[in-house]
Amino acid sequence: ILIPPIIFNSGYHINKRLFFRHIKPILLYSTAGTFINIIVMAVLLNALVKADLTGEFKPHFSELLVFGSLIASTDPVAILAVFQKKRVDPQLFYLVFGESVLND
């Protein structure tokens, strides 16, 4: 319920020229980067399961993929707040901001 107004507000106040100038890496981060993050997280957790470090908890690989997708889509609001406060390079800010908006 709250996500559409937040995305609308962010899109309304964004520097559209900078956003669209970096649309290719933003799309790459929001799709391929998220997919790679999901796979890596699931494989690492599966290694823990195979090494018998999870006790009696033995999730299937599909469950680990679901968990990886939950972890991969965390919102970088805190990072963006620090970026604004520290006045980082606008290109870096818009790469992280654009990836966040497209992932939501």
C-alpha positions as CSV (number, residue, x, y, z in Angstrom):
1,I,0.0,0.0,0.0
2,L,2.8,2.4,0.8
3,I,5.2,1.5,-2.0
4,P,3.4,3.1,-5.0
5,P,3.3,6.6,-3.3
6,I,6.9,6.3,-2.3
7,I,8.0,5.3,-5.8
8,F,5.8,8.1,-7.3
9,N,7.4,10.7,-5.1
10,S,10.9,9.4,-5.8
11,G,10.2,9.4,-9.5
12,Y,8.7,12.9,-9.4
13,H,11.8,14.4,-7.6
14,I,14.5,12.5,-9.4
15,N,16.9,14.1,-11.8
16,K,15.6,12.4,-14.9
17,R,18.6,13.3,-17.0
18,L,21.1,11.5,-14.7
19,F,18.7,8.6,-14.2
20,F,18.3,7.9,-17.9
21,R,21.9,8.5,-18.6
22,H,22.7,5.5,-16.4
23,I,19.7,3.3,-17.3
24,K,21.8,0.5,-18.7
25,P,23.9,-0.2,-15.5
26,I,20.8,0.4,-13.4
27,L,18.9,-2.3,-15.3
28,L,21.9,-4.5,-15.1
29,Y,22.2,-4.2,-11.3
30,S,18.5,-4.6,-10.8
31,T,18.1,-7.7,-12.9
32,A,21.4,-9.6,-13.3
33,G,22.8,-8.4,-10.0
34,T,19.8,-9.5,-8.1
35,F,19.7,-12.9,-9.8
36,I,23.4,-13.5,-9.1
37,N,22.9,-12.5,-5.5
38,I,20.0,-15.0,-5.1
39,I,22.0,-17.8,-6.7
40,V,25.1,-17.1,-4.6
41,M,23.2,-16.9,-1.4
42,A,21.4,-20.2,-2.1
43,V,24.6,-22.0,-3.0
44,L,26.4,-20.8,0.1
45,L,23.5,-21.8,2.3
46,N,23.3,-25.1,0.6
47,A,27.0,-25.6,1.3
48,L,26.2,-25.1,5.0
49,V,23.4,-27.7,4.8
50,K,25.7,-30.2,3.1
51,A,28.4,-29.6,5.7
52,D,25.7,-30.5,8.3
53,L,26.1,-27.1,10.1
54,T,22.4,-26.5,10.3
55,G,21.5,-29.2,12.8
56,E,18.2,-30.8,12.1
57,F,17.1,-28.0,9.8
58,K,17.5,-29.4,6.3
59,P,15.8,-27.0,3.8
60,H,15.5,-28.0,0.1
61,F,17.4,-25.9,-2.5
62,S,14.2,-24.3,-3.7
63,E,13.6,-23.0,-0.1
64,L,17.1,-21.6,-0.1
65,L,16.4,-19.8,-3.4
66,V,13.3,-18.2,-1.8
67,F,15.3,-17.1,1.2
68,G,18.0,-15.7,-1.2
69,S,15.3,-13.7,-3.0
70,L,14.1,-12.2,0.2
71,I,17.6,-11.3,1.3
72,A,18.6,-9.9,-2.2
73,S,15.7,-7.5,-2.4
74,T,16.5,-5.6,0.8
75,D,15.9,-1.9,0.5
76,P,19.0,0.3,0.6
77,V,17.3,3.3,2.3
78,A,20.0,3.6,4.9
79,I,22.7,3.6,2.3
80,L,20.9,6.3,0.3
81,A,20.5,8.4,3.5
82,V,24.2,8.2,4.1
83,F,24.9,9.0,0.5
84,Q,22.8,12.2,0.7
85,K,24.3,13.2,4.0
86,K,27.9,12.7,2.7
87,R,27.1,14.2,-0.7
88,V,28.6,11.3,-2.7
89,D,29.1,11.4,-6.5
90,P,25.6,11.8,-8.1
91,Q,26.4,9.0,-10.5
92,L,26.9,6.5,-7.6
93,F,23.8,7.8,-5.8
94,Y,21.6,7.4,-9.0
95,L,23.0,3.9,-9.6
96,V,21.9,2.7,-6.1
97,F,18.7,4.7,-6.2
98,G,17.7,3.5,-9.6
99,E,18.4,-0.1,-8.7
100,S,16.3,0.3,-5.6
101,V,13.4,1.8,-7.4
102,L,13.4,-0.8,-10.2
103,N,13.7,-3.6,-7.6
104,D,10.7,-2.4,-5.7
